[in-house]
Each structure stands twice: as C-alpha cells, then as structure tokens.
C-alpha cells in the first residue's frame, strides 16, 4: 500500500471515528440526564407537554426513568426508541405527537404491576385481562358476526394495523388463527385502555390528625387516572370529556346513576343508535335496579359482583325470600331473568304481593276506619 493510499485510509478512518465519537457523545448526552432527573428529558425535544402533565400528577415523585428507562437500562428496545428520537432531532423530522407502539404498552403494563400489585392481580382475575386468542378465535361469535376493524375499538386499542393484521381469515367459515401467535395471551384491554399515566392533579396528603372531625369532612378527592383511550384519535379522554347517553325504555327516559365512571363503561358496553336499554352491548340497570351504576355492583378491576347484593339489601326481600337465591342470572346464568333488567312483575305476572310492612299498614288502616265507623256520634272526630 502506497503512502498516499495509507494516508487517505487513515483520514477516512479518523473521520469515521470522529463521527462515531460525536454521535456517541450526543447519545450519551441524550441519555445522561435520564439517569438523574426527568428535567433533562425536556431540554431538547417535544416531550415538554407530557412532562408538564407529569410534574403536576400523582406520579410526579417518580422520575421518567422509572417507567421509560435510562442509560443504564438493559432493554435494547428502549435504547432503539431513544436512538430513533435522537435521529428525529438531528434531521429535524420531529413528529407532532409521540405515540405508544403495541410492544411499548406491554412494557408499561409490567411497570403498572411493579407498583400496583394488588390492582394488577385483581385485573388479572377479571374479564378485562382476556387475550387476543380469547376474543378473536371464539368460533360461535365469528360464525355469527364478521370480524371488522371496529372490533379493535374495545378489543385491541393499541394494536397496530387493522383486523387483517390480527386474525385470518376474515370470514364466517374459519378456521381462524392469529397472524402473530405472540398475540395469543397479550391483553386486549391493558391498564392503559382505561387509565392515563400523565394525569393532572395532586396526590393524597396526610390528614390533620389534630382536627379529627375534619379528616373525613374536608378530605380532598384524589385526581382520577380513569380515562378512555380512543384508538382513532390515539389519545386518552378523561371522564369529564366523555358523554353520558340518555337511555330510553319503551319511550321513557331511564334514570341513570350520577357516577361519572359509568361514562367509561358506556364507551364499550354501548347501546345501539336508538339508545334503547338492552340493545347492543348495553347493560343499563332498569326494573328494581334502575339508577344503580355499573360500579355499584361490579368491582372495577375484577368485575366481580358476587357480593353485591349485600351492598344494598338485607338478606330477605319484601317477598321474604333470600335475594341472592331468587331466579335471576345472579344465581344462575341459565335464568331467563337478567339481573340488570329484572323487575318484580317478571316473577309476579299476576300482581306483586304486598310486603309484610305494607300488610301491617293496611291492617292498621282498616282497623282505624272500623273504629271510626262504630264509634258513638259524640266520639267521632269533628263532632260538636
């Protein structure tokens, strides 16, 4: 190799090494602050809006690295994401919004479990922890209803692509299989479907124990993370922005619970366009349970309602029967009386019998009338 060629090679190698060192320094600078404080995260890119929300939220005492990792994180996917963000800054191709990808939601799910172990265990035991295989490979449903993109509005909010990227074939004949078998037990309704992380608000404070009467009376209501993740908009909508439908039953407006959390339930357990109770996936309480919201009976994470009767009822009903053993779907799924819609007339088509209390009142009233009728004229009220 000639001297000139050797010199040119050294120059090219030195230049390439210099570029690598500069890139490494930029990358270290990008990562470096993340090992200490989240404040560094907002020094050079578009994360400021999320940081501002976080700084006012109940998570504000946790640094960004607790959920998003840092320079010391042994997660290649996290480093690949940060390198991609670094590329955005260098090229100026900064996206308007930072959006979570499906695999990143799974990583955040593990972070939720790390701190909220009890709630996570309850969610795991409930119906909302179903996986893609449980929902999209259900033969009875798939033979009756054609799979469509709108299925992902509630079952797979963070899934990338459309329904054809999840299950194949798209028909009513089957047999059906998942396009990606890794999705089999991936949750279709993860924590982030109903909770947003960067919420505005203050964490709960220790009460003033020197004023015991005011501990309960003046306790501030904690900020709620409950919000609906809209797949189309790719963002969370808090309860205050969600609508409450005006439900109808045979032309009559149904009384609804004032619990704002029920707005979230309606996003998926929705009626048809007529807003008629019991249409579509609606479960609005009517009959004896009208006005009671979903969370009046269902645990928000396990969805368990087995002990819900005791929340309101004494053991015996007006009929003198154990309410938990009446012929409703609460006792048995095979019952023809849906617990959400059951009324007294469903079991008493010939007329609802009077309660023991009402019978006592009626007897007392009859006795009073008889006494008035048989009393001497001078003993009757109003007689001069």
Secondary structure by P-SEA (a helix, b strand, c coil): ccaaaaaaaaaaaaaaaaaaaaaaaaaaaaacccccccccccccccaaaaaaaaaacccccccccccccccccccaaaaaaaaaaaaaaaacccccbbbbcaaaaaaaaaaaaacaaaaaaaaaacccccccccccccaaaaaccccccccccccccccccccccccccccccccccccccccccccccccccccccccccccccccccccccccccccccccccbbbbbcccccccccccccccccccccbbbbbbcccccccccccccccccccccccccccccccccccccccccccccccccccccccccccccccccccccccccccccccccccccccccccccbbbbcaaaaaaaaaaaaaaaaaaacccccccccc
